[in-house]
Amino acid sequence: MVIIAGEAGTGKSTLMLQIEKVLKENGYNVELNFKGNPDYTGENTFHFHNKEGENFDKKSEAIKTNTRIVLREMQLKHDFPNTLKF
């Protein structure tokens, strides 16, 4: 599971598309999960890709220029806590 967190308008969805593309190109079975995301409630992946694909290169450049990305590993137990509901 990969979770992308950040404030509104910081490029989370654009990064999701980039990660999805790289993983699919390398043979991974990838699922986009919109559960609990108020920006995409009721949307399917087709509409998500169309909406987020607009001005994709411009959005990506803005992320590169304005965003610091921190990669952090978190070990979870096999019995996920009740606070993590997906």
N, C-alpha and C positions, 0 to 999 in steps of 0.2 A: 504494500500500500504506500502510495506517495501522497502526501498532503501538502498543498501549497497554501500558505497563509499570508495575509497582508491586508492592508487597508484598501478601501474602495479605490479603484482607478490606478492601482499600482502595477497591473500587468499580470495578475494571477491567471486569467483565462488565456492570455497570449502564451504564457509559459506552459500551460497545460497542453495547448496545441503543439508546441515545439517538442515537449517530452513525449506526447502521444506519437508524433511522427517518427521520432528516433526509435522508440521502442517497437513500433509496428515494422519499421524498416529492418529491424534486427530479429524479427520473428516472434515477438512477445504478443500474448493475448491481452489486449488493453481494453478496459471499460471506463468510459467517462460516467461519473456518478454525480447527478445534479441534486440529489436528495439534500434538503436543508439549505440550498443556495437560492436566496431570494431573487437574484439577477436572472436566473434561468428556470424558474418554476414553470413546469408544464412544457418546457421545450424538449425536443428530441435532439439527438446528435446532429442531424442534418441542419436544423435551424441554428444550432450552436456554431457549427463550422461555418455556415454562411455569415452569421453575424460577426463572429470573431475574425473571420478571414478578410474582412474589409480593412484596407490599409494595413495589412499584416506587417509588411516590411517597415513601415513608419513606426508602428507600435513597438516592434522588436528593437529598433534603434533607440527609441525613447527609454525602454527598459535598460538596455546596455549602458546608456549614458547616465540615467538618474537613479538606478536602483542597485543597492548592495544585496547580493544573494548570499545567504548563509545556509550551508548544508550541514545538517545535524542528524545524527542517528539516535533513535530512541528504541530501546529494547522493550517489547511488550510481552506479557505473559500470554500463554495460549488461551487462558480464560480471560478475555478482554473485560476490563472494568465496566460497570454499568454506565459510567460517564462517557464512554466512547460508543456512540450509536451511529452506525452507518447505514 
